């Protein structure tokens, strides 16, 4: 698999009290390959979102380097909140990144409606955000992220505010779309089972400053086959990841 992006020994320091500095992340290494989803799981404040900002180019590391493959390098982000513009309908929200990239309004709307159809919301193209349920709004946000056919998809706890049934459905939809595009994806979550379900690899991070405490591959097809959550592979991997996360947190507090 070809690497799309990588963090090489990155460290991020922020200003602290009395003109000091504190380390939020690192040293931390991560490679994202085309066609795979890497889940980052760890305690609050361990630097998971900081790692996403580095990958997105929204922040520069204090030390280390961020590497991105040459060529088509669009990056799309999906956050916990759908962040839809309330004055635009669903299709116009999805079309926005295309229009900002110079695509004509008519062509952008046509592609936006196609993207909405891919997430099962073709009939909601003209709906205002206030008319959408939480799950529908997140589908619109996912369609907006994927409409540019990004090479790198970054997801920061996108399903955290949704109920379990909707979370599971959206996880399957997200994995199907990532497989269709062949992009690399990095998925941040606090939920161990969710991390194992969506990740071809799962990285457990230590408390701040975030480092890799444990990494494992989840050797099952993506998208996941029906009934995957009931398999010994899923249950055993989730238990192992949970145990390693607990060990990392205990080690930090010892």
N, C-alpha and C positions, 0 to 999 in steps of 0.2 A: 504494500500500500504506500502511496505517495504522501509525504508529510505536507500538510497545508499550513500549519503554524506550529511554533514551538516557543516555550519559555525556557531559557538556558540560565540556570543558576541566578534567577532573578531575586532581588531583594527590594523591598519598598519600606522606606522610613518616612515617618510623619513628624511634624513638630510636636514636642511634648511640653510639659510644664517647666517653667523657669529656663526657657530657651534650650531645653534639651531635645533629644530625639528618641522616638520609640519605634521598634521594628514591627510592622504589621504583617509582613510576609517574607518568608524565605530564610535561607536560600531554597528555591523551589524550581523543579524541572517538570516540564510537561510537553508531550508531543501529541499533536492531533493529526490523525491520518484521514484521508478521504474515505468516506463510506462508513466511518465508525462514530459512535457516540461515547464520549468519556464523561462519566459522572464524578463530580466532586462532592464529597460528603465530609462534614466536620462540624465542630461546635460553632455557635455564633461568635463572630469576630475573629475567625481563624484566617481570613484572607481569601475566601472563595470568591467573593464579588470583586475584590481587588484583582485577582488573577484574570477574571473576565474583562475588567477594564483595561488591563495590559494587552490582552489579546485583541480587544476592539480598537486599540490605539487611542483610547480616551485618557490614558495616563502613561507616563514613562517610568521605567524602573529606576530606583536609586542606583542599583548596581545590576550587572547581568545584562542579557539581551533578549529582545523579542524578535523572532524570525518569522517572516511570512513568505510563502512561496510566490515566485514571480508569476505574472499572467493575471487571468481573471481572479480578482481577489475581493469581491464584494463580501462584506460582513454584515450580518443582520443580528439584531438583539431582540429578545423577548423578555420582558420584565414581569414581576409578580402582578403588577397592575397593568391592564391593557393599554392605558394612556391613549385613548382614542380622542380625537378632536370632536367635541360635542356638537359643533356647528356643521360638521360634514356627515353625510350618510356613510354606511359601511363601505360601499365601493369606493367612495372618494377618499376615505381613510386608507384603504389598501393601495389606492393609486398614488398616494402622496409621494412615496420614495421614487417612483418612476418619473413623476412630473418634476421632482427636484433634480433628477438626473437628465432632464431635457427631453423626455418622451412627450409627445403631443397629448393633449388632454383626452381626445377620443380614443387613441390607441392605449393610453394608460388605463382608462376606464374599462375597455374591453379586456385587457389582461387582468385587471383587478377582479372583474366578474368571474373570469376563468379560475383565478386563485381562490375566490370564495367557493366556487363549485367544488374545488379539490378538498376543501375542509367541510363540505356538506352544507354550505350556507348560500347557495345561489339565489334562493328565494328571498334572502334578507339584504340584497344589494342596496336597496333604497331605504333601508331602515335606519332610523337615527340611533346613536349609541344608547340613549336612555330607554329605548324599546327592547334592548337586548338583555338576555339573562347573563349572569356571570360567565357561564360556560360559552355562550355564543360570542360574547365580547372577546374572550380569550381566543376563540377560533378566528375572529377577525384580526386580532393582533398577530396570530400565527400566519395567517394568509398574507398580511402586510410584510412580515419578515421574509416570507418565501417568494413573494411576487418577483423579486429581482433575481431569483435563482442564485442565491449566495453560495460562495465557496465555503464559508465558515458561518455556522449558526451558533449563537451564544444564548443560553437560556438561564435566567437567574430566578429560580424558584417560581416558574410560571404558573404552576397549578396549586400553589400553597393555599389560596383563599377559596378553593373549590371543594365541593363534597366528593367523597371517595368514588362514587359511580362516575361522575363527570371527569375526575382526575384520570381514572383508568382509561376511559374512552379517548380522552385527549392524548394520553401517552401513546396509545396505539396509533392514533392519527399522526402524531408527530413522527414516530418511528417510520411509518409508511412513507411520509413525505421526504424524510431524510434519505431513505433508501432509494426513492424515485430520483432525487436530485444527485445523489452520490456525494453530498457535501460532508464536511466534518462538523461534528456538533459537540459542544461542551455544555453539560447540564448540571447546574448547581441545585442542591436540595439538602434539607435536613432529614429527609425521610429515607432510611436505609433501604427499605423494600422498593421504593420508587427508584432509588439509585441503581439497584441491582436489576430491576426490570428494564430500564431504558438503556443501561450502559453495556457496551461491549467490553469496556474496562471500567473499574471502579477505583477511584483514588481516595483513600482516607487521609485527612489532613489533621495535623496536631493543632492544639490550641495556639493562639497567637504567640509568637510569629509562626504562621502556617508553613509547615513542611510536610513532606510525604511520610506518613507513618506506615502505610501499607498500600499495596496495589495488587489487584487481581483481575484476570480476564474472566468474562462470563461467556463460556463456550456454547452458546445457543444462537440460532439464526436470528437476525433482525430483518424485518419486524418479528416479534415474538410469536411462536405458534400458540394456538388455542390451548388453554389449560396450563401454560408455562408456570404460573404461580403455584400450582399444586405439585410440581415436580421436585424430586429430591435435590436436583442441581440448584434450583432457585432457593429452596428452603435452607440448604446447607450453606450456600454462598451468603445469603442474608444473615444467617447466624454468625458466620465467620466475620463478616464485615462489622456486624454489631459488636462482637467481642473485641475486635481490633480497635474500633472506635473507643470503646470503654477503656481499653488499656492505654490508648494515647492520652485520654483525658485524666486517667489516674496517674500516669507518669508525669504529667504537667503539674498536678497538684501535690505530688509527693515532695 
